[in-house]
Amino acid sequence: MSLRLPSEIVVERFLPTARTMLAAELDEHGLTQTEIADRLGLTQAAVSKHLGGEVSVEERFAEDERMRATVETVAEGFADGSMDGYEALAELLDLVAAFEDRGPICAVHEEEMPALEGMGCDLCVRGTDDAVLAEREALAAVRRAARRIANEPGMAEHVPNVGTNVGTAVPDATDATDVAAVPGRLQAVNGRVVLPADPEFGASQRVAETIRAAMAVDPDTRGALNLATSEVLLDAARERGVDPLEFDADYEGRDERLREGFRERGGVPRLAYHEGAFGIEPVAYVFGETAAEAAAFAVDLVEAARSE
């Protein structure tokens, strides 16, 4: 009996096929072979072989609509700069997971390991760890939110001196280590917002504290970000039917005061703010189900402020 791991199929069949298809798509987008090599983690010579048809392609993968759609999404993201390596990896891992769930990887695996034939094998998808998936989703939401904030014209003037952070908590978060945020915070530099690092869990105390206070009242509100308090943002929120909640700026006992304020309001508002205190800069928090949703609303407020 031959013993073959599904990971061998991924490495020997899926990966070369994916790289060949991605190289071709990126070539069509006008990237040079050197640029393609940088995106795919290859040498320029290897890219030349992929483009020249010297690498074997597994047709069952290449002809699958899911494979084509994923390759197009990743290639477009690489070409226009809207996707980085982490997100591309997530897309490809999702595809591998789908192919391993009684998909084409299974078909190839059965051919190379006949003992599996007819068994309806589900070893690759059995026992999915929901906690790991939740952490991955939280990190992805923060990455999308941070990029949205960084790319928004005019956002820099709404970043407080202490910086802006965005966060998303996993369900049932118990402390700051269950909240993904950006280490070092986003900073305004020369009129633009700079994203210093990829998100990590436990990277923000204040945003994590604020999110956990919101979750205590509404468990679905797991995302938030902070901006500088300003009348233009508060007015923009009011024009959108949001009644901002004001709270005391003092750090001591803030989480409990927020919980009380949310309960009195009957839920978590889209915007809560304070006017600052001695040594504490005025800050407003924008809430959403995830950081990405909070960022979308923040961008809407900033765009409205710019048009006034």
C-alpha positions as a Markdown table, in Angstrom:
| # | Residue | x | y | z |
|---|---|---|---|---|
| 1 | Met | 0.0 | 0.0 | 0.0 |
| 2 | Ser | 1.3 | 3.5 | -0.9 |
| 3 | Leu | 1.1 | 6.1 | 1.8 |
| 4 | Arg | 0.6 | 9.7 | 0.4 |
| 5 | Leu | -0.3 | 12.7 | 2.4 |
| 6 | Pro | -2.7 | 15.3 | 1.0 |
| 7 | Ser | -0.1 | 17.9 | 1.7 |
| 8 | Glu | 2.1 | 16.2 | -0.9 |
| 9 | Ile | -0.6 | 16.7 | -3.5 |
| 10 | Val | -0.8 | 20.4 | -2.5 |
| 11 | Val | 2.9 | 20.9 | -2.9 |
| 12 | Glu | 3.5 | 18.8 | -6.0 |
| 13 | Arg | 0.4 | 19.5 | -8.0 |
| 14 | Phe | -1.6 | 22.4 | -6.6 |
| 15 | Leu | 1.2 | 24.9 | -5.9 |
| 16 | Pro | 2.9 | 24.6 | -9.3 |
| 17 | Thr | -0.5 | 25.0 | -11.0 |
| 18 | Ala | -1.4 | 28.0 | -8.9 |
| 19 | Arg | 2.0 | 29.7 | -9.5 |
| 20 | Thr | 1.8 | 29.0 | -13.3 |
| 21 | Met | -1.7 | 30.5 | -13.5 |
| 22 | Leu | -0.8 | 33.5 | -11.3 |
| 23 | Ala | 2.3 | 34.2 | -13.3 |
| 24 | Ala | 0.3 | 34.2 | -16.5 |
| 25 | Glu | -2.4 | 36.5 | -15.0 |
| 26 | Leu | 0.2 | 38.9 | -13.6 |
| 27 | Asp | 2.0 | 38.9 | -16.9 |
| 28 | Glu | -1.2 | 40.0 | -18.6 |
| 29 | His | -1.5 | 42.8 | -16.0 |
| 30 | Gly | 1.8 | 44.1 | -17.3 |
| 31 | Leu | 4.1 | 43.1 | -14.4 |
| 32 | Thr | 7.7 | 42.3 | -15.2 |
| 33 | Gln | 9.1 | 38.9 | -14.5 |
| 34 | Thr | 11.1 | 40.4 | -11.7 |
| 35 | Glu | 8.0 | 41.9 | -10.2 |
| 36 | Ile | 6.1 | 38.6 | -10.6 |
| 37 | Ala | 9.0 | 36.7 | -8.9 |
| 38 | Asp | 8.8 | 39.1 | -6.0 |
| 39 | Arg | 5.0 | 38.6 | -5.6 |
| 40 | Leu | 5.2 | 34.8 | -5.8 |
| 41 | Gly | 8.4 | 34.2 | -3.8 |
| 42 | Leu | 10.3 | 32.8 | -6.8 |
| 43 | Thr | 13.4 | 33.6 | -8.8 |
| 44 | Gln | 13.1 | 35.3 | -12.1 |
| 45 | Ala | 14.3 | 32.2 | -13.8 |
| 46 | Ala | 11.5 | 30.1 | -12.2 |
| 47 | Val | 9.0 | 32.7 | -13.4 |
| 48 | Ser | 10.3 | 32.3 | -16.9 |
| 49 | Lys | 9.8 | 28.6 | -16.7 |
| 50 | His | 6.2 | 29.0 | -15.5 |
| 51 | Leu | 5.5 | 31.4 | -18.3 |
| 52 | Gly | 7.2 | 29.3 | -20.8 |
| 53 | Gly | 5.1 | 26.2 | -20.2 |
| 54 | Glu | 8.0 | 24.2 | -18.6 |
| 55 | Val | 6.1 | 23.5 | -15.4 |
| 56 | Ser | 3.5 | 20.7 | -15.3 |
| 57 | Val | 0.0 | 21.9 | -14.6 |
| 58 | Glu | -2.8 | 19.7 | -13.1 |
| 59 | Glu | -5.7 | 20.3 | -15.4 |
| 60 | Arg | -8.3 | 19.3 | -12.9 |
| 61 | Phe | -7.2 | 22.2 | -10.8 |
| 62 | Ala | -6.6 | 24.6 | -13.6 |
| 63 | Glu | -10.0 | 24.0 | -15.2 |
| 64 | Asp | -11.9 | 24.4 | -11.9 |
| 65 | Glu | -13.9 | 27.7 | -11.8 |
| 66 | Arg | -13.0 | 28.2 | -8.1 |
| 67 | Met | -9.3 | 28.1 | -9.0 |
| 68 | Arg | -9.8 | 30.5 | -11.9 |
| 69 | Ala | -11.7 | 32.9 | -9.7 |
| 70 | Thr | -9.2 | 32.8 | -6.9 |
| 71 | Val | -6.3 | 33.3 | -9.3 |
| 72 | Glu | -8.0 | 36.3 | -10.9 |
| 73 | Thr | -8.7 | 37.8 | -7.5 |
| 74 | Val | -5.2 | 37.4 | -6.2 |
| 75 | Ala | -3.6 | 38.6 | -9.4 |
| 76 | Glu | -5.8 | 41.7 | -9.6 |
| 77 | Gly | -5.0 | 42.4 | -5.9 |
| 78 | Phe | -1.3 | 42.1 | -6.5 |
| 79 | Ala | -1.4 | 44.2 | -9.6 |
| 80 | Asp | -3.3 | 47.2 | -8.1 |
| 81 | Gly | -1.7 | 46.9 | -4.6 |
| 82 | Ser | -5.0 | 46.2 | -2.8 |
| 83 | Met | -3.8 | 42.7 | -1.6 |
| 84 | Asp | -0.7 | 41.7 | 0.2 |
| 85 | Gly | 1.0 | 38.3 | 0.7 |
| 86 | Tyr | -1.0 | 37.5 | 3.8 |
| 87 | Glu | -4.3 | 38.0 | 2.2 |
| 88 | Ala | -3.2 | 36.1 | -0.9 |
| 89 | Leu | -2.2 | 33.2 | 1.3 |
| 90 | Ala | -5.6 | 33.3 | 3.0 |
| 91 | Glu | -7.4 | 33.1 | -0.4 |
| 92 | Leu | -5.2 | 30.2 | -1.5 |
| 93 | Leu | -5.6 | 28.3 | 1.8 |
| 94 | Asp | -9.4 | 28.8 | 1.5 |
| 95 | Leu | -9.2 | 27.2 | -2.0 |
| 96 | Val | -7.1 | 24.3 | -0.8 |
| 97 | Ala | -9.6 | 23.7 | 2.0 |
| 98 | Ala | -12.4 | 23.6 | -0.5 |
| 99 | Phe | -10.5 | 21.3 | -2.8 |
| 100 | Glu | -9.7 | 19.0 | 0.1 |
| 101 | Asp | -13.4 | 18.8 | 1.0 |
| 102 | Arg | -14.3 | 16.0 | -1.5 |
| 103 | Gly | -12.9 | 18.2 | -4.3 |
| 104 | Pro | -10.2 | 17.8 | -6.9 |
| 105 | Ile | -7.4 | 17.3 | -4.4 |
| 106 | Cys | -9.4 | 14.3 | -3.1 |
| 107 | Ala | -9.7 | 12.9 | -6.6 |
| 108 | Val | -5.9 | 13.1 | -7.2 |
| 109 | His | -5.3 | 11.7 | -3.7 |
| 110 | Glu | -7.5 | 8.7 | -4.3 |
| 111 | Glu | -5.6 | 8.0 | -7.6 |
| 112 | Glu | -2.3 | 8.1 | -5.8 |
| 113 | Met | -3.5 | 6.2 | -2.7 |
| 114 | Pro | -6.1 | 3.6 | -3.9 |
| 115 | Ala | -6.9 | 2.5 | -0.4 |
| 116 | Leu | -9.0 | 5.7 | -0.1 |
| 117 | Glu | -11.1 | 5.0 | -3.1 |
| 118 | Gly | -14.8 | 4.8 | -2.3 |
| 119 | Met | -14.4 | 5.6 | 1.4 |
| 120 | Gly | -15.8 | 9.1 | 1.3 |
| 121 | Cys | -12.7 | 10.3 | 3.2 |
| 122 | Asp | -13.1 | 13.5 | 5.2 |
| 123 | Leu | -9.9 | 13.4 | 7.1 |
| 124 | Cys | -8.8 | 16.8 | 5.8 |
| 125 | Val | -11.9 | 18.7 | 6.9 |
| 126 | Arg | -12.8 | 16.8 | 10.1 |
| 127 | Gly | -12.5 | 18.7 | 13.3 |
| 128 | Thr | -12.1 | 22.3 | 12.1 |
| 129 | Asp | -11.0 | 24.5 | 14.9 |
| 130 | Asp | -13.5 | 27.3 | 15.2 |
| 131 | Ala | -11.3 | 29.3 | 17.5 |
| 132 | Val | -8.5 | 29.4 | 14.9 |
| 133 | Leu | -11.0 | 30.5 | 12.2 |
| 134 | Ala | -12.4 | 33.2 | 14.5 |
| 135 | Glu | -8.8 | 34.6 | 15.1 |
| 136 | Arg | -8.1 | 34.6 | 11.4 |
| 137 | Glu | -11.3 | 36.4 | 10.7 |
| 138 | Ala | -10.6 | 39.0 | 13.3 |
| 139 | Leu | -7.0 | 39.7 | 12.0 |
| 140 | Ala | -8.4 | 39.9 | 8.4 |
| 141 | Ala | -11.0 | 42.5 | 9.5 |
| 142 | Val | -8.4 | 44.6 | 11.2 |
| 143 | Arg | -6.2 | 44.5 | 8.1 |
| 144 | Arg | -9.0 | 45.6 | 5.9 |
| 145 | Ala | -10.0 | 48.3 | 8.3 |
| 146 | Ala | -6.5 | 49.7 | 8.7 |
| 147 | Arg | -5.9 | 49.8 | 4.9 |
| 148 | Arg | -9.3 | 51.5 | 4.4 |
| 149 | Ile | -8.3 | 54.2 | 7.0 |
| 150 | Ala | -4.8 | 54.6 | 5.6 |
| 151 | Asn | -6.1 | 55.0 | 2.0 |
| 152 | Glu | -8.8 | 57.6 | 2.8 |
| 153 | Pro | -7.9 | 61.1 | 1.7 |
| 154 | Gly | -8.3 | 63.6 | 4.5 |
| 155 | Met | -8.2 | 61.0 | 7.2 |
| 156 | Ala | -4.9 | 62.2 | 8.6 |
| 157 | Glu | -6.4 | 65.4 | 10.0 |
| 158 | His | -8.8 | 63.2 | 12.1 |
| 159 | Val | -6.0 | 61.0 | 13.6 |
| 160 | Pro | -5.3 | 62.1 | 17.2 |
| 161 | Asn | -1.8 | 62.8 | 18.4 |
| 162 | Val | -1.8 | 59.5 | 20.2 |
| 163 | Gly | -2.6 | 57.8 | 16.9 |
| 164 | Thr | -5.5 | 55.7 | 15.7 |
| 165 | Asn | -6.0 | 52.1 | 16.3 |
| 166 | Val | -8.6 | 49.7 | 14.9 |
| 167 | Gly | -9.6 | 46.5 | 16.6 |
| 168 | Thr | -11.8 | 43.4 | 16.3 |
| 169 | Ala | -12.4 | 40.9 | 19.1 |
| 170 | Val | -13.1 | 37.2 | 18.8 |
| 171 | Pro | -16.5 | 36.1 | 20.1 |
| 172 | Asp | -16.5 | 35.7 | 23.9 |
| 173 | Ala | -13.3 | 37.8 | 24.3 |
| 174 | Thr | -12.2 | 37.9 | 27.9 |
| 175 | Asp | -9.2 | 40.3 | 27.8 |
| 176 | Ala | -7.0 | 42.4 | 25.5 |
| 177 | Thr | -5.3 | 39.3 | 24.2 |
| 178 | Asp | -8.5 | 38.3 | 22.5 |
| 179 | Val | -8.7 | 41.6 | 20.5 |
| 180 | Ala | -6.7 | 42.0 | 17.3 |
| 181 | Ala | -5.3 | 45.5 | 16.7 |
| 182 | Val | -2.3 | 47.3 | 15.1 |
| 183 | Pro | 1.0 | 47.4 | 17.1 |
| 184 | Gly | 2.2 | 51.0 | 17.3 |
| 185 | Arg | -1.1 | 52.5 | 16.0 |
| 186 | Leu | -1.7 | 54.3 | 12.7 |
| 187 | Gln | 0.0 | 57.7 | 12.7 |
| 188 | Ala | -0.6 | 60.8 | 10.7 |
| 189 | Val | 2.7 | 61.8 | 8.9 |
| 190 | Asn | 3.0 | 64.6 | 6.4 |
| 191 | Gly | -0.7 | 64.6 | 5.6 |
| 192 | Arg | -1.1 | 60.8 | 5.2 |
| 193 | Val | -1.9 | 57.9 | 7.5 |
| 194 | Val | 1.0 | 55.4 | 8.0 |
| 195 | Leu | 0.2 | 51.8 | 8.8 |
| 196 | Pro | 3.3 | 50.6 | 10.9 |
| 197 | Ala | 2.7 | 46.9 | 11.2 |
| 198 | Asp | 0.4 | 43.9 | 10.6 |
| 199 | Pro | -2.3 | 43.4 | 13.2 |
| 200 | Glu | -1.7 | 41.2 | 16.3 |
| 201 | Phe | -3.7 | 40.1 | 19.3 |
| 202 | Gly | -3.1 | 42.1 | 22.4 |
| 203 | Ala | -1.7 | 45.1 | 20.5 |
| 204 | Ser | -4.1 | 47.7 | 22.0 |
| 205 | Gln | -5.3 | 48.3 | 25.6 |
| 206 | Arg | -7.7 | 51.2 | 25.1 |
| 207 | Val | -9.4 | 50.0 | 22.0 |
| 208 | Ala | -9.7 | 46.5 | 23.5 |
| 209 | Glu | -11.2 | 47.9 | 26.7 |
| 210 | Thr | -13.7 | 49.9 | 24.7 |
| 211 | Ile | -14.7 | 46.9 | 22.5 |
| 212 | Arg | -15.1 | 44.6 | 25.5 |
| 213 | Ala | -17.3 | 47.2 | 27.1 |
| 214 | Ala | -19.5 | 47.3 | 24.0 |
| 215 | Met | -19.6 | 43.5 | 23.8 |
| 216 | Ala | -20.9 | 43.4 | 27.4 |
| 217 | Val | -24.0 | 45.1 | 26.2 |
| 218 | Asp | -24.1 | 43.9 | 22.6 |
| 219 | Pro | -22.0 | 40.8 | 21.9 |
| 220 | Asp | -22.3 | 41.4 | 18.1 |
| 221 | Thr | -20.4 | 44.7 | 18.4 |
| 222 | Arg | -16.9 | 43.4 | 18.2 |
| 223 | Gly | -15.1 | 46.2 | 16.3 |
| 224 | Ala | -14.1 | 49.8 | 17.0 |
| 225 | Leu | -11.5 | 52.4 | 16.1 |
| 226 | Asn | -10.6 | 55.8 | 17.6 |
| 227 | Leu | -10.4 | 59.2 | 15.9 |
| 228 | Ala | -9.9 | 62.7 | 17.2 |
| 229 | Thr | -13.1 | 64.2 | 18.6 |
| 230 | Ser | -14.3 | 67.1 | 16.4 |
| 231 | Glu | -17.6 | 69.0 | 15.9 |
| 232 | Val | -17.5 | 68.2 | 12.1 |
| 233 | Leu | -17.4 | 64.4 | 12.8 |
| 234 | Leu | -20.1 | 64.7 | 15.5 |
| 235 | Asp | -22.3 | 66.8 | 13.2 |
| 236 | Ala | -21.8 | 64.3 | 10.3 |
| 237 | Ala | -22.9 | 61.5 | 12.6 |
| 238 | Arg | -26.0 | 63.4 | 13.7 |
| 239 | Glu | -26.9 | 64.1 | 10.1 |
| 240 | Arg | -26.9 | 60.3 | 9.6 |
| 241 | Gly | -29.3 | 59.7 | 12.4 |
| 242 | Val | -26.6 | 58.8 | 15.0 |
| 243 | Asp | -26.9 | 60.4 | 18.4 |
| 244 | Pro | -23.3 | 60.3 | 19.7 |
| 245 | Leu | -22.8 | 59.2 | 23.3 |
| 246 | Glu | -20.6 | 61.4 | 25.4 |
| 247 | Phe | -18.6 | 59.8 | 28.3 |
| 248 | Asp | -16.1 | 60.9 | 30.9 |
| 249 | Ala | -12.5 | 60.9 | 29.7 |
| 250 | Asp | -10.9 | 59.7 | 32.9 |
| 251 | Tyr | -9.1 | 56.3 | 32.3 |
| 252 | Glu | -9.9 | 54.9 | 35.8 |
| 253 | Gly | -13.2 | 52.9 | 35.6 |
| 254 | Arg | -13.8 | 53.9 | 32.0 |
| 255 | Asp | -14.9 | 50.5 | 30.9 |
| 256 | Glu | -17.6 | 50.3 | 33.6 |
| 257 | Arg | -18.8 | 53.9 | 32.8 |
| 258 | Leu | -19.0 | 52.9 | 29.1 |
| 259 | Arg | -21.1 | 49.8 | 30.0 |
| 260 | Glu | -23.5 | 51.9 | 32.1 |
| 261 | Gly | -23.8 | 54.5 | 29.3 |
| 262 | Phe | -24.5 | 51.8 | 26.7 |
| 263 | Arg | -27.1 | 50.2 | 28.9 |
| 264 | Glu | -28.8 | 53.5 | 29.6 |
| 265 | Arg | -28.8 | 54.2 | 25.9 |
| 266 | Gly | -30.4 | 50.8 | 25.3 |
| 267 | Gly | -27.5 | 49.6 | 23.1 |
| 268 | Val | -24.1 | 50.5 | 21.6 |
| 269 | Pro | -24.2 | 53.7 | 19.5 |
| 270 | Arg | -22.2 | 54.0 | 16.3 |
| 271 | Leu | -20.2 | 56.8 | 17.9 |
| 272 | Ala | -19.1 | 57.6 | 21.5 |
| 273 | Tyr | -16.8 | 60.4 | 22.4 |
| 274 | His | -15.2 | 62.4 | 25.2 |
| 275 | Glu | -13.9 | 66.0 | 25.2 |
| 276 | Gly | -10.6 | 65.1 | 26.9 |
| 277 | Ala | -9.1 | 66.0 | 30.3 |
| 278 | Phe | -5.8 | 67.0 | 31.7 |
| 279 | Gly | -3.2 | 65.0 | 29.8 |
| 280 | Ile | -5.9 | 63.1 | 27.9 |
| 281 | Glu | -6.6 | 64.0 | 24.3 |
| 282 | Pro | -10.3 | 64.2 | 23.1 |
| 283 | Val | -11.1 | 61.0 | 21.4 |
| 284 | Ala | -14.2 | 59.5 | 19.6 |
| 285 | Tyr | -14.8 | 55.8 | 19.1 |
| 286 | Val | -16.6 | 54.4 | 16.1 |
| 287 | Phe | -18.2 | 51.0 | 16.5 |
| 288 | Gly | -19.3 | 48.2 | 14.2 |
| 289 | Glu | -19.7 | 44.5 | 14.2 |
| 290 | Thr | -16.1 | 44.3 | 13.0 |
| 291 | Ala | -13.3 | 46.8 | 12.6 |
| 292 | Ala | -14.0 | 46.8 | 8.8 |
| 293 | Glu | -17.6 | 47.9 | 9.4 |
| 294 | Ala | -16.4 | 50.6 | 11.9 |
| 295 | Ala | -13.9 | 51.8 | 9.3 |
| 296 | Ala | -16.5 | 52.1 | 6.6 |
| 297 | Phe | -18.6 | 54.3 | 8.8 |
| 298 | Ala | -15.6 | 56.4 | 9.8 |
| 299 | Val | -14.7 | 56.9 | 6.2 |
| 300 | Asp | -18.3 | 58.0 | 5.5 |
| 301 | Leu | -18.0 | 60.6 | 8.3 |
| 302 | Val | -14.7 | 61.9 | 7.1 |
| 303 | Glu | -16.0 | 62.2 | 3.5 |
| 304 | Ala | -19.0 | 64.1 | 4.8 |
| 305 | Ala | -16.7 | 66.4 | 6.8 |
| 306 | Arg | -14.6 | 67.1 | 3.7 |
| 307 | Ser | -17.6 | 68.1 | 1.7 |
| 308 | Glu | -18.8 | 70.7 | 4.2 |
